[in-house]
Each structure stands twice: as structure tokens, then as C-alpha cells.
Amino acid sequence: MLILICVGLICIIVIQILRIAYLNKKVEKLALKERLLTQIIEDRCIPYYTGE
């Protein structure tokens, strides 16, 4: 019985760690996309506003 409880706890901990890692990767991908979008906007749009 005690072994089952330990295994269950280990599984829960592993799942939580994996979930956090997955969320971090998602956030990084979103941040990269945002950075790319802002770069594109700066490259394309800002020269028009400044008149270059």
C-alpha cells in the first residue's frame, strides 16, 4: 500500500514538472513570435512614419 502511494506521488510530481516545462516552451515560442512580429512591424512601418 505504501509503495502505491509513493509511486502515485512520484507520478504526480513528474506530471507537474512536465507540464511546467511544456508551458515554458509554449511561452518561449509565443515570445519569439511576438519578437519577430515587432521586428517586422518596425522594419516595414516605422520608416514610413519617419519619412525615410
Phi and psi in degrees as a GROMACS rama.xvg file:
@    title "Ramachandran Plot"
@    xaxis  label "Phi"
@    yaxis  label "Psi"
@TYPE xy
-62.8791  -38.3924  LEU-2
-61.5505  -42.8397  ILE-3
-60.9439  -41.6216  LEU-4
-63.418  -44.2752  ILE-5
-61.4149  -46.1056  CYS-6
-61.0871  -42.3034  VAL-7
-60.5823  -44.3505  GLY-8
-63.7054  -43.3123  LEU-9
-61.0977  -42.9363  ILE-10
-60.5427  -44.4731  CYS-11
-61.2824  -44.6419  ILE-12
-62.12  -45.4329  ILE-13
-61.5066  -43.4723  VAL-14
-61.7462  -42.451  ILE-15
-62.4689  -43.8731  GLN-16
-62.1633  -45.1699  ILE-17
-62.4357  -40.8034  LEU-18
-63.6854  -43.0248  ARG-19
-63.3857  -43.658  ILE-20
-62.0535  -41.7993  ALA-21
-63.5211  -44.332  TYR-22
-63.5636  -40.5288  LEU-23
-61.2313  -41.3067  ASN-24
-63.6789  -42.569  LYS-25
-59.9996  -44.8404  LYS-26
-63.3894  -42.2016  VAL-27
-61.2108  -43.8281  GLU-28
-61.841  -43.0768  LYS-29
-62.6723  -42.3051  LEU-30
-63.0357  -40.964  ALA-31
-62.4853  -45.7143  LEU-32
-59.6415  -43.5635  LYS-33
-62.2544  -43.1194  GLU-34
-62.6252  -43.9  ARG-35
-61.659  -44.2692  LEU-36
-61.662  -44.8992  LEU-37
-65.39  -36.6223  THR-38
-62.7928  -45.5545  GLN-39
-61.4908  -45.0412  ILE-40
-61.7038  -44.4167  ILE-41
-62.9577  -43.7893  GLU-42
-65.5891  -39.4244  ASP-43
-87.4925  -44.8614  ARG-44
-92.9378  -39.1003  CYS-45
-63.4855  -40.1329  ILE-46
-56.5184  -33.2651  PRO-47
-66.405  -38.4464  TYR-48
-71.0714  -38.0027  TYR-49
-83.1508  -12.9984  THR-50
83.3092  22.5463  GLY-51
